[in-house]
């Protein structure tokens, strides 16, 4: 799914764990993470765990789409401040 010229990637928990280990040096499950593009350090790819997003949707009794939109907004607010 393309968002504003950048990418949102949905991954399974194991792939998220591998990314977190590789890029952050932490062997933990991650619900979401962002990796900047080397050229500008601002824009990049948002990675979201499908399983974690589904768990949040169930916990908050909302749709998966709401969880994804909230994650997208969170990263925009965090990065652009």
N, C-alpha and C positions, 0 to 999 in steps of 0.2 A: 504494500500500500504506500503510495507516494504522498508525502505531505510537504507542501511549500518547497518543492524541488529537492527535498531530502527524503530520507527513508525511515519508515517504521517497520521493524522486523519482529515477527511473532515467533518465539522459539519455545521448545520444551524445556522443562526444568534442568535437565542434564546439560544441555547446550549452554544455558544461562550460567550454570555453575562453572563450566569450562571457560567461558568468557571472563567471568569474575576472577578466576584463578590466573588466567593468562595476563589480563590487563590491570588487575588491582592487587594481585598476589594474595587473594583471600579465597579459601576453599569453603565458600558458603553459598547457599541458595539465594538468588536475588530475584525479586519480583520485576525489577526494571533497572536498566542502566543506560547511560548515554556515552557514546564515544565520539569525540570531536573529530572533525576533518583536519588533517595536518596543515593544510594551507592557511586556514583562518583561525582554527582553534575554537570557533564558536558553533558553526553549523556542523551537523554530523548525523549519526544514526541513533535512533532510540530503539533499544531492544526490550521487549516485554515478554515475560513468561506467560504462556497461554494458561497453564495450570494455576498459577498464582492469580492471574486476572479473573479466572473463573471462580476461585475461592473467594476473592473480594466481592465479586458480584453476588454470590450466594450470601455471604456474611452481611452485606449492606442491603440485601434484597433489592438489587437494581440490575439493569441489563449489563451485559458484557460491553456493549457500546459505551455506556456511561463510564465504566471503569477506564476504557481506552482513551476516551476524550479527556477525562480527569488527569490521566497520566501524561498525556500530550501537553495539557495546560501547565501542569506542574513543571515539566522540563523547560517549557518556554519561559515561565516566570523565573525559574532558578538560573537559567543560563543568561538571560537578557537583563538581569539586574545589575 
